[in-house]
Amino acid sequence: MDDLIQQLTAKLGIDESVASNATGKAMAMLKEHAGDDLFEKISSAIPGAGEAAAQGAADTGDGEADGGVLGALAGMASSALGGSAGQGLELGAALNSAGLDSNQIGDFLATIIAYLKDKLGDDVVEQIVSKFPMLKSLIG
């Protein structure tokens, strides 16, 4: 995970703690929504992914810690909209609460996807995207 954090800090010009926190939240969402088999592939190929997911999940306990009003609204919208629209709002709110601004989220996710593709291959990334269709536009 350290090489991913370094890529994110260099590409986005963000602090290492922001990159680490946002990556943990992204990994937690992957673990929650991708399923055990798919996340096992991720954590096997990327040392530290499981720990990052656990830390990211621990950081999202309540509305105040997870973006305050924005997190609460995203949670309600996620429940109301369901599917990828809800997941997109939930992911955006989680990354925002980690310290990313809305202009950085697309580049952050594109960097994560490129990293996953490098470590896991196209087939596994396609399986991930099938669980998160809103990521389709970020695959190059």
PyMOL commands that set and color helices and strands:
alter all, ss='L'
color gray80, all
select helices_A, chain A and resi 2-12+16-34+36-45+49-58+68-81+83-97+102-120+122-131+133-138
alter helices_A, ss='H'
color red, helices_A
deselect
rebuild
show_as cartoon
